Amino acid sequence: MNEVMNLQKKIGFIGTGNMADAMIKGLVNNFQDIYKKMYVSDKALDKAEEMAKLYDLNLCQSNVEVVKNTDIIILAVKPNIYRYVLEEIKGYVTNNHILISIAAGISIDFIQGYFDYPIKIVRTMPNTPAFVGEGMTAVTANSEVKHEELETVLNIFNSIGKADIIDEKLMDMIPAVSGSSPAYVYMFIEALADGAVLQGMTRDKAYQYAAQAVMGAAKMVLESGKHPGELKDQVCSPGGTTIEAVYTLEKNHFRGIIIEAMEDCTTKTKKLTGK
């Protein structure tokens, strides 16, 4: 995890929202003295000042100042703000910079369209578990990005969880499976807890039991190498309580409603990209 430091890359964040906070925290925790090479800006200067003070970062008064002082620029703003930021910085970005998008629906072609010359662009889709170092980030880059540069980007996102390279044609479905899916899981945990409270458990214990069960089940999938269906079958004794609950979920279209929600999520993402 020392490649960022070895290459002496300076990293800039335009925008200081929740994901920027998670990424900065991950970088500071995983790379010694990296904060000295990190720069931040935000339209709301007080937010940038707060972030810079919290992590001892370099505070910039403008987005252009970030570009002028860094090698890797992370565009950590909402999708609807991208066009304004790109208009502002396009005269200062060179083909030595690497621009990283972390917003849903922002394609490589969309960013390239603001420049009259080829630039290095990496499109990513992280998720909020990055806050606890358990994020999942999909990564894709254009042909201008060199192999060693892409490895540096992967190191950045591996500092907040796991990162994986995929084809850009799959990026529009990533929000559905990992970018937005934590929200579905939170709803599931809340429902489990509500059911436990209904049966007499205290609310705090209900959340603890439900969340731990979900985390443990996810770890079983990742570490056992077994198909989720096989793991489910291992819990379902013939004529037992678990298969009774599974039957109720199946009867009420548990899988189908999740898949339908994912389809709607992907449709919305494609609308954002103009597809």
Secondary structure as the mmCIF struct_conf table of DSSP 4:
data_model
#
loop_
_struct_conf.conf_type_id
_struct_conf.id
_struct_conf.beg_label_comp_id
_struct_conf.beg_label_asym_id
_struct_conf.beg_label_seq_id
_struct_conf.end_label_comp_id
_struct_conf.end_label_asym_id
_struct_conf.end_label_seq_id
HELX_RH_AL_P HELX_RH_AL_P1 GLU A 3 ASN A 6
TURN_TY1_P TURN_TY1_P1 LEU A 7 GLN A 8
STRN STRN1 ILE A 11 ILE A 14
BEND BEND1 GLY A 17 GLY A 17
HELX_RH_AL_P HELX_RH_AL_P2 ASN A 18 ASN A 30
BEND BEND2 PHE A 31 PHE A 31
TURN_TY1_P TURN_TY1_P2 GLN A 32 ASP A 33
HELX_RH_3T_P HELX_RH_3T_P1 ILE A 34 LYS A 37
STRN STRN2 MET A 38 SER A 41
BEND BEND3 LYS A 43 ALA A 44
HELX_RH_AL_P HELX_RH_AL_P3 LEU A 45 TYR A 55
TURN_TY1_P TURN_TY1_P3 ASP A 56 ASP A 56
HELX_LH_PP_P HELX_LH_PP_P1 LEU A 57 LEU A 57
STRN STRN3 ASN A 58 LEU A 59
BEND BEND4 GLN A 61 SER A 62
HELX_RH_AL_P HELX_RH_AL_P4 ASN A 63 ASN A 69
BEND BEND5 ASP A 71 ASP A 71
STRN STRN4 ILE A 72 LEU A 75
BEND BEND6 VAL A 77 VAL A 77
HELX_RH_3T_P HELX_RH_3T_P2 PRO A 79 ILE A 81
HELX_RH_AL_P HELX_RH_AL_P5 TYR A 82 ILE A 89
TURN_TY1_P TURN_TY1_P4 LYS A 90 TYR A 92
TURN_TY1_P TURN_TY1_P5 ASN A 95 ASN A 96
STRN STRN5 ILE A 98 SER A 101
BEND BEND7 ALA A 103 ALA A 103
TURN_TY1_P TURN_TY1_P6 ALA A 104 GLY A 105
HELX_RH_AL_P HELX_RH_AL_P6 ILE A 108 GLN A 112
TURN_TY1_P TURN_TY1_P7 GLY A 113 TYR A 114
BEND BEND8 ASP A 116 TYR A 117
STRN STRN6 LYS A 120 MET A 125
HELX_RH_3T_P HELX_RH_3T_P3 THR A 128 VAL A 132
TURN_TY1_P TURN_TY1_P8 GLY A 133 GLY A 133
STRN STRN7 GLY A 135 ALA A 141
TURN_TY1_P TURN_TY1_P9 SER A 143 GLU A 144
BEND BEND9 VAL A 145 VAL A 145
HELX_RH_AL_P HELX_RH_AL_P7 HIS A 147 ASN A 158
TURN_TY1_P TURN_TY1_P10 SER A 159 ILE A 160
STRN STRN8 GLY A 161 ILE A 165
HELX_RH_3T_P HELX_RH_3T_P4 GLU A 168 MET A 173
HELX_RH_AL_P HELX_RH_AL_P8 ILE A 174 ILE A 174
HELX_RH_PI_P HELX_RH_PI_P1 PRO A 175 GLY A 179
BEND BEND10 SER A 180 SER A 180
HELX_RH_AL_P HELX_RH_AL_P9 SER A 181 LEU A 198
TURN_TY1_P TURN_TY1_P11 GLN A 199 GLY A 200
HELX_RH_AL_P HELX_RH_AL_P10 ARG A 203 SER A 224
HELX_RH_AL_P HELX_RH_AL_P11 PRO A 228 VAL A 235
TURN_TY1_P TURN_TY1_P12 PRO A 238 GLY A 239
BEND BEND11 GLY A 240 GLY A 240
HELX_RH_AL_P HELX_RH_AL_P12 THR A 241 LYS A 251
TURN_TY1_P TURN_TY1_P13 ASN A 252 HIS A 253
HELX_RH_AL_P HELX_RH_AL_P13 PHE A 254 THR A 273
TURN_TY1_P TURN_TY1_P14 GLY A 274 GLY A 274
#
